[in-house]
Amino acid sequence: MYTKQPSGSAREGARRPSQSMALAAMMFAVAMTFIDQTIVSIATPDIVGELGLSASGMQWVVNAYLLALAAFFALGGRLADLLGPRRVVVAGTVVFVVSSVLCGCVPEGDYALTWLIVFRATQGLGAALLFPAALAVVVAVFPVERRGRALALFFGVTGALTAIGPLLGGWLTGWTWRAIFWVNVPVAVVALILTALAHVSDRRRDEPLDVPGAVLIAIGMGVSVLGFQQASAWGWDSALTWVCIVGGLVVLWLFCRYELRTAHPLVKLAVFRDRAFVADGLVLFFSMLAFVPLFFFASVYAQVSLSASPNQAALYLLYVFAGFALASQWGGRILDKRGARPTMKIGCVVGAVGFALWAGKLTDLSMHDQWPYAALAGAGIGFILAPASTDAVNRAIDASYGEVTGITQTIRNYAASVGLALFGSLLTHRMTENVDDTLQSGGMPAGTARSTARSVAEAITGNADDQQLSAGGSAVARTVQESMPQIRTDFAEANQWVFYGMAIALGVGYLCALRHPGGTSGTERADEPSDDRSHAPGRSS
């Protein structure tokens, strides 16, 4: 049960949480984690050049953060319930910002790679603690009738901040790449000050932490996500790829079996008996298959096919977030009035149409002609993200908001890893086929053309630096250089398959949205007080 909170009207009046202050504090705190997802990619060439890292080593620096996120999100959500979301927000912020400072202080030499991997992983741990707890704070301080709009603002603003990463990274890297990590310090200071001023009261549960469950889900999520992440490097025909994927899924199955038998589980699997919660989770999964990988594929497409600079590629992504931000606010209003089902259906249809139309425009190689379709695709995700997440959180058993947030965020990150792996493999395959045809038509022998096409595809999808492809004076290099205009078109055509795949993912999401029973979880839980009125747990929906 929850620990008893201090009483007294004078004390409650003095310590009543400020809803706007709490929302601002949580958005500042979470801003670091969203910006960090994209800011590092811009600085990668500078980091590799100064520290002498290999391309595969730098990939592990990126993967360490994502693996820690996937492995510890469920734990972060549960700790928010057991210790109180405000405490966990503070702890996660401190872990994240200290790790950021240490990443920026990496020494040159033999230990540089190990140093970066370790502290990028602890950054991911801090983010995994921070995000579920921050969302639980927002849920706790807003009453049910205002929660949809508040969370729409939370998801809209923090989601749009992902686009700032490349812009901010390009500017900071001009000074030093280390600044992309140090910039988190002032953001964290503001977040901690606002959190203190908001006077958010913690609600805690007097229950033990399920340590075996935490270990099982961390291993299962981490190993299976590793398999998906490395599939493009190891190959889908590699035994190691499938050992990781299947082995991780087996551990997750064991985790579920264990959770059903333990008295105080890390995740209350009974929440999956709620048909609406399952529908919310499935819609989130299929929408995140498209949304998160979009950052990578659209950015690389802009730099390769449109010959855009990193900053121009970031501006290209702003079209997506313009639609996303507007639709997320509109979706929040629909959620408050009619529930999650209508806005999820609208979002899946709008997003699927947007991605399909956008795919058809990619081979035109005109950035300005694509903006309506990019905005439409972003709007589709905007309609989905906040309502599906909010509806899922409102269906928490015994008001276990942190725990349910941990579940939904785990679903989102798992979907992102799967999407990056599947669409990345599809892109590499189609790119190889296209470039092979181009090189053979330029007079290159079939065997040489095939191997060269594979190298070209892997180089482009790995770092989008086509200057490396045309280096050298050999006949092969000259043929590649002469064929570069057509190779840019080949890459655009290959990306069409990816964007059509994203449209299909949202189409499947629409079918899942039809399974939602409708209604508003807020109506069912209308007797639940918000944090500024009481600290009693809400009734299970």
LUMLOLUM-35168 format. One record per residue (C-alpha): x, y, z; residue in three letters. Coordinates in steps of 0.25 Angstrom, whole numbers, plus 2048, in hexadecimal, padded with zeros to 3 digits. Layout:
XYZAla/...
END
This chain:
800800800Met/80480E7FFTyr/80B81580BThr/80381E813Lys/80582D80FGln/805839819Pro/7F883F81CSer/7F484D81FGly/7ED857817Ser/7F8862819Ala/803858815Arg/7FB853809Glu/7F8861804Gly/806865806Ala/80B8597FEArg/8018577F4Arg/8088547E7Pro/80885E7DCSer/8038577D0Gln/8098607C5Ser/8178607CDMet/8178517CEAla/81484F7BFLeu/81F8597BCAla/8298527C5Ala/8268447BFMet/8278497B1Met/83484F7B4Phe/8398427BAAla/8348397AFVal/83A8437A4Ala/84883E7A7Met/8448307A3Thr/83D834797Phe/84883D791Ile/852833795Asp/84C82978BGln/85083177FThr/85B83B783Ile/866830784Val/86482C775Ser/86883A770Ile/87583A778Ala/87982B774Thr/88482F76APro/88A839774Asp/88A82F77FIle/890824776Val/89B82D770Gly/8A083277EGlu/89F826786Leu/8A381C77BGly/89781377CLeu/893809772Ser/88580A76BAla/8817FD772Ser/886803780Gly/87E80F77EMet/87280777BGln/873800788Trp/87480E78FVal/866811789Val/86180378CAsn/86580479AAla/85B80F79DTyr/850808796Leu/8527FB79CLeu/8528017AAAla/8458087A7Leu/83F7FB7A2Ala/8447F37AEAla/8407FC7BAPhe/8338037B6Phe/82B7F97BDAla/8337FA7C9Leu/8338097C9Gly/8248097C8Gly/8238007D4Arg/82C8087DCLeu/8248147DAAla/81880D7E1Asp/8208077ECLeu/8298137F0Leu/82081E7EAGly/8218257DCPro/8278327E1Arg/83382B7E8Arg/8368227DCVal/83582E7D2Val/8408357DBVal/8488287DBAla/8478267CCGly/84A8347C9Thr/8578347D2Val/85B8277CCVal/85982C7BEPhe/8608397BFVal/86C8337C6Val/86D8297BCSer/86C8347B1Ser/87783C7B7Val/8808307B8Leu/87D82C7A9Cys/88283A7A6Gly/88F8387AECys/89382B7A7Val/8A282B7A6Pro/8A9828799Glu/8B181B799Gly/8AE80C79AAsp/8A380D7A4Tyr/89B81779CAla/89180D796Leu/88F8067A3Thr/88D8137ABTrp/8828187A1Leu/87B80A7A0Ile/87A80A7B0Val/8758187B2Phe/86C8177A6Arg/86680B7ACAla/8648127BAThr/85E81E7B2Gln/8548147ADGly/85180F7BBLeu/84F81D7C0Gly/84581F7B4Ala/83E8127B7Ala/83C8177C6Leu/8388257C2Leu/82D8237B7Phe/82381A7BEPro/8248227CBAla/82382F7C4Ala/81682A7BDLeu/8118257CAAla/8138337D0Val/80B8397C5Val/80082F7C6Val/7FF8317D6Ala/7FE8407D6Val/7F38427CBPhe/7E583D7CDPro/7DF8337C4Val/7D783E7BCGlu/7E38467B9Arg/7ED83B7B7Arg/7EC8387A9Gly/7EF8477A5Arg/7FB8477AEAla/80183A7A9Leu/7FE83F79BAla/80784B79ELeu/8118427A5Phe/813839799Phe/81184378FGly/81C84C794Val/826841799Thr/82483A78CGly/827846783Ala/83484878BLeu/83983C784Thr/83A845778Ala/84384F77FIle/84E845782Gly/854846774Pro/853855773Leu/859857781Leu/86384C77EGly/868853771Gly/86A860779Trp/87185B785Leu/87A85277DThr/87F85E776Gly/885861784Trp/888853789Thr/881846788Trp/882845797Arg/878850799Ala/86D847794Ile/86E8407A1Phe/87084C7AATrp/8648537A5Val/85C84A7ADAsn/8618517BAVal/85985E7BAPro/84D8567B5Val/84E84D7C1Ala/8508587CBVal/84485F7C6Val/83C8527C7Ala/8408507D5Leu/83D85E7DAIle/82F85D7D3Leu/82D8507DAThr/8308567E7Ala/8278627E5Leu/81C8597E0Ala/81A8537EEHis/8168457E8Val/81283B7F3Ser/81782D7F1Asp/80E8217F2Arg/8158157F6Arg/8128067F7Arg/8167FE803Asp/81A7F27FBGlu/8277EA7F8Pro/82E7EC7EBLeu/82E7E07E2Asp/83D7DE7DFVal/83C7D17D8Pro/8317D67CFGly/83A7E37CCAla/8467DA7C9Val/83E7D17BFLeu/8377DD7B7Ile/8447E47B7Ala/84B7D87B1Ile/8407D57A7Gly/83E7E37A2Met/84C7E67A1Gly/8507D979AVal/8457D9790Ser/8467E878DVal/8557E578BLeu/8527DA781Gly/8497E4779Phe/8537EF77AGln/85E7E7774Gln/8577DF76AAla/85B7E975FSer/86A7E7763Ala/86A7D8766Trp/85F7D575BGly/8527CE75DTrp/8587C1759Asp/8617C2765Ser/85F7B8770Ala/8637C277ALeu/8587CC775Thr/84E7C1778Trp/8547BC785Val/8527CA78ACys/8447CC785Ile/83F7BF789Val/8467BE795Gly/8427CB79AGly/8337C8797Leu/8347BB79FVal/8397C27ABVal/82E7CC7A9Leu/8247C07A9Trp/82B7BB7B6Leu/8297C97BCPhe/81A7C97B9Cys/8197BB7BFArg/8207BF7CCTyr/8187CC7CDGlu/80B7C47CDLeu/8107BC7D9Arg/8177C77E2Thr/80F7CF7ECAla/8157DC7E9His/8187DC7DAPro/8207E77D3Leu/8157E87C9Val/8077E47CCLys/8037DC7C0Leu/7F57DD7C3Ala/7F47EA7BCVal/7F57E37AFPhe/7E77DD7B2Arg/7E27EB7AFAsp/7DE7EA7A0Arg/7E07F979FAla/7EE7F97A5Phe/7F27EE79BVal/7ED7F678FAla/7F4802794Asp/8017FA795Gly/8007F4787Leu/7FD802781Val/809808788Leu/8127FC783Phe/80E7FD774Phe/80E80D775Ser/81C80C77BMet/821803770Leu/82080F767Ala/82281B770Phe/82F819777Val/83681376APro/83181E762Leu/83C827769Phe/84781F763Phe/84281C755Phe/83C82A752Ala/849830757Ser/85282774FVal/849828742Tyr/84A837743Ala/859837744Gln/85B82D739Val/85082E72FSer/84E83D731Leu/85C841734Ser/858848740Ala/86184C74CSer/85F84775APro/85885475EAsn/84F854751Gln/84C845754Ala/84784A762Ala/83E85575CLeu/83984A753Tyr/83484275FLeu/82D84F764Leu/82284D75ATyr/81F840761Val/81F84676FPhe/81685276AAla/80B848767Gly/80E840774Phe/80D84C77DAla/800851778Leu/7F9843777Ala/7FE83F785Ser/7F684B78BGln/7EA848783Trp/7EB839786Gly/7EB83D795Gly/7DE845794Arg/7D883978DIle/7DD830798Leu/7D68387A3Asp/7C983879CLys/7C882B795Arg/7D3822799Gly/7DF81C792Ala/7D8813788Arg/7D481E77EPro/7E182677EThr/7E981977DMet/7E1815771Lys/7E382376BIle/7F282376EGly/7F4815767Cys/7EC81975AVal/7F3827759Val/80182275CGly/7FF816752Ala/7FA81F747Val/80582974BGly/81181F74APhe/80B81973DAla/80A827736Leu/81882B73BTrp/81E81E736Ala/819821728Gly/82082F729Lys/82D82A72DLeu/83382771FThr/82F83671BAsp/83B83A723Leu/835847727Ser/83584A736Met/82A855735His/82084D72DAsp/820843738Gln/81C84B744Trp/80D849744Pro/80F83A744Tyr/81A83A74FAla/810843757Ala/80583A755Leu/80D82E759Ala/811835766Gly/803839769Ala/7FF82A768Gly/809827773Ile/80583377BGly/7F682F77BPhe/7FB821780Ile/80682378ALeu/80082B796Ala/7F2825795Pro/7F7816795Ala/8018197A0Ser/7F78217A9Thr/7EC8167A7Asp/7F680B7ABAla/7FB8137B7Val/7EC8167BCAsn/7E98077BCArg/7F48047C6Ala/7F17FA7D1Ile/7F08017DFAsp/7F680E7D9Ala/8038077D5Ser/8068127CBTyr/8158117CCGly/8148027C9Glu/80B8037BDVal/81380F7B7Thr/81F8057B8Gly/8177FB7B0Ile/8138047A5Thr/82180A7A4Gln/8277FC7A3Thr/81D7F9798Ile/821806791Arg/830804792Asn/82F7F578ETyr/8267F9782Ala/83180477EAla/83C7F977ESer/8347F0776Val/8307FA76CGly/83F7FF76ALeu/8437F1768Ala/8397ED75ELeu/8387FA756Phe/8477FB757Gly/8497ED751Ser/83E7F0746Leu/8457FD742Leu/8537F6741Thr/84D7EB738His/8457F472FArg/8517FE72EMet/85B7F372BThr/8517EE720Glu/8507FC71AAsn/85F7FF71AVal/8627F2714Asp/85A7F5708Asp/85F803707Thr/86E7FE708Leu/86C7F36FEGln/8657FD6F4Ser/8728056F6Gly/87A7FA6F1Gly/87F7F36FEMet/8807E46FEPro/8747DD705Ala/87C7D7710Gly/8847E4713Thr/8777EC712Ala/8707E371CArg/87B7E4727Ser/87D7F3724Thr/86E7F6725Ala/86D7EF732Arg/8797F7738Ser/872804732Val/865801739Ala/86B7FD746Glu/87480A746Ala/868813743Ile/85E80D74DThr/86980D757Gly/86E81C757Asn/86882374AAla/876827746Asp/877825737Asp/88482C736Gln/88A81F73CGln/884817731Leu/88B81F726Ser/89981F72CAla/8A4819725Gly/8A9818716Gly/8A580A712Ser/89C807707Ala/891802711Val/89280F719Ala/89181770CArg/885810708Thr/87E812715Val/882821715Gln/87C822707Glu/87081B70BSer/86D823717Met/86182B712Pro/85A81E70EGln/85E81871CIle/857824723Arg/84B82071BThr/84D81171EAsp/84D81572DPhe/84081D72CAla/839811725Glu/83E808730Ala/83981173AAsn/82B810734Gln/82A802738Trp/82D806746Val/823811747Phe/818808740Tyr/81C7FE74BGly/819809756Met/80C80C74FAla/8087FD750Ile/80C7FD75FAla/802808762Leu/7F880075AGly/7FA7F4763Val/7F97FE76FGly/7EB803769Tyr/7E67F476ALeu/7EB7F3779Cys/7E480177CAla/7D77FA777Leu/7D97F0782Arg/7D87FB78DHis/7CB7FA794Pro/7C980A794Gly/7C581379FGly/7CE81B7A8Thr/7D68157B3Ser/7D58237BAGly/7C68217BCThr/7C88137C2Glu/7D28197CCArg/7CB8267CEAla/7CB8247DDAsp/7DA8237DDGlu/7E08307E4Pro/7EC8377DESer/7F983A7E6Asp/7F48487E9Asp/7E88437F0Arg/7EB8367F7Ser/7F582B7F8His/7EB81F7F8Ala/7ED8147EDPro/7E38147E2Gly/7DA8097DEArg/7DE7FF7D4Ser/7D78007C7Ser/
END
